[in-house]
Amino acid sequence: MLNKPINTGQLSFLQPGLKEQLSNKHPLYLLADQINWSLFEESFRKHYKEDFGRPAKPIRLMVALLMLKHIRNLSDESVVEQWSENAYYQYFSGGQTFTAKEPCEASELVHFRNRIGAAGIELILKESIRINGKDGKEDRASIDTTVQEKNITYPTDSKLHRKIIKKCVSIAQKEGIVLRQSYSRTLKKLGIDQRFRNHPKNGAKARKADKKVKTIAGRLVRELQRKLPAESFSDELDLFQRVLRQKRQDSNKIYSLHEPDVVCISKGKEHKKYEFGSKVSITVTQNSGVIIGALNIPGNDYDGHTLDAALEQQQRLTGHTLKEAFVDRGYRGRKEVHGTLIHTPKTFSSKLTSYRKNKLKEGFSNRAGIEPKIGHLKADHRLSRNFYKGIKGDTINVMLAAAAMNFKRMMNIWKDNLLALIFRLIQIFTASATRPNYSSVIVY
């Protein structure tokens, strides 16, 4: 059930509210007044039942917490904790007076993200593009793909087999099944043999221990299949069997038991040969640097095949069709997609005019600017490691990161404009103070 709307009138004659207490030049203060909060309240109202259940937290509060989390690069727990300490966070969330307690439990942010889904997060991204005004409607853009890594350990077969054993023992304890053997002491000895496998004398011993651990995992899975009811834990046991069957050169391998949709992607990096997560496509305007598209691509598709979905999302978010898009050589083979010309670096035709060659050179030079944009998305807005669950979490994380970077761009512009104004006033004041006063000079 939705909560009652907050009374925004004057609360007290003696104690002013946050609007009067805080500086109206602060970037968060300015951003709070620019966002169309009623858009979210009207769009997300359908996810709540009328006059049923406990009153929910205000929609503006929950949306603001999601924005602040990715703008400030915080976890769910940290943003809730810092909200109770920061008056600007509270004003940004629609608060009228300072409240020295946490607004909600951190887990409520998880429920809210699942409630509004990817469509609701896309609405936040669309609003972040609108905040940037005409800068988000340029005719030329750069498109590139990157990998958002999932929050999993580096996968090895031995790790997966040990996790299968641990989960099988847990299922047996939960269902009251007595296993023929728990293998706890055996696994401890095998763990000692698996250490220091890179030493020349320990390689054979480690490989033999790996094979034994896999054998034990298979025994426990088959024992549970015999003793459990037919439909009980069938999905988990099928997943375990799939992991035990997979070979080194197989495609569509399982790299994590709790995130089976993770794929292995190689982007040709010297320092990181393989990345485990999902591929995302980023679309950035060439001159202003506004992110006008951020899309998660399940699987490991060829980059050229991601252009259709990426440009569809861009047109849906901006209501504008790009004339030209500049990409790298990973997109070879695509010339035009949804009315947008796709330019890939190549040798220029002799039929092109000098003017056209210079424009294309400028476009490819500007295209390189998307690389630091992706770097800031990863370093500052939580794209480097995705902690959200499943493919849905992949989609939500990349769009929230892009929206946060668009909001941060406008906050930086307002901050720079304020500093420039202050610097100009200081110059004027200094010049007037050092100017000689000729009115006091006596003329003889």
HELIX and SHEET records of a PDB file:
HELIX    1   1 LEU A   18  GLN A   21  1                                   4    
HELIX    2   2 PRO A   27  GLN A   34  1                                   8    
HELIX    3   3 TRP A   37  PHE A   44  1                                   8    
HELIX    4   4 ARG A   45  HIS A   47  5                                   3    
HELIX    5   5 ILE A   59  ILE A   71  1                                  13    
HELIX    6   6 ASP A   76  TRP A   83  1                                   8    
HELIX    7   7 ALA A   87  PHE A   92  1                                   6    
HELIX    8   8 SER A  107  ILE A  131  1                                  25    
HELIX    9   9 GLY A  133  GLY A  136  5                                   4    
HELIX   10  10 ASP A  157  GLU A  175  1                                  19    
HELIX   11  11 SER A  184  GLN A  194  1                                  11    
HELIX   12  12 GLY A  203  LYS A  227  1                                  25    
HELIX   13  13 SER A  234  ARG A  245  1                                  12    
HELIX   14  14 ASP A  303  THR A  306  5                                   4    
HELIX   15  15 LEU A  307  THR A  318  1                                  12    
HELIX   16  16 ARG A  329  TYR A  331  5                                   3    
HELIX   17  17 SER A  354  ARG A  367  1                                  14    
HELIX   18  18 ILE A  370  ASP A  380  1                                  11    
HELIX   19  19 GLY A  390  THR A  434  1                                  45    
HELIX   20  20 TYR A  438  SER A  440  5                                   3    
SHEET    1   A 6 VAL A 263  ILE A 265  0                                        
SHEET    2   A 6 GLU A 275  THR A 285 -1                                        
SHEET    3   A 6 ARG A 140  LYS A 150 -1                                        
SHEET    4   A 6 GLU A 324  PHE A 326  1                                        
SHEET    5   A 6 THR A 340  HIS A 343  1                                        
SHEET    6   A 6 GLU A 336  VAL A 337 -1                                        
SHEET    1   B 4 VAL A 263  ILE A 265  0                                        
SHEET    2   B 4 GLU A 275  THR A 285 -1                                        
SHEET    3   B 4 ARG A 140  LYS A 150 -1                                        
SHEET    4   B 4 ARG A 385  ASN A 386  1                                        
SHEET    1   C 3 VAL A 263  ILE A 265  0                                        
SHEET    2   C 3 GLU A 275  THR A 285 -1                                        
SHEET    3   C 3 ILE A 291  ILE A 297 -1                                        
END                                                                             
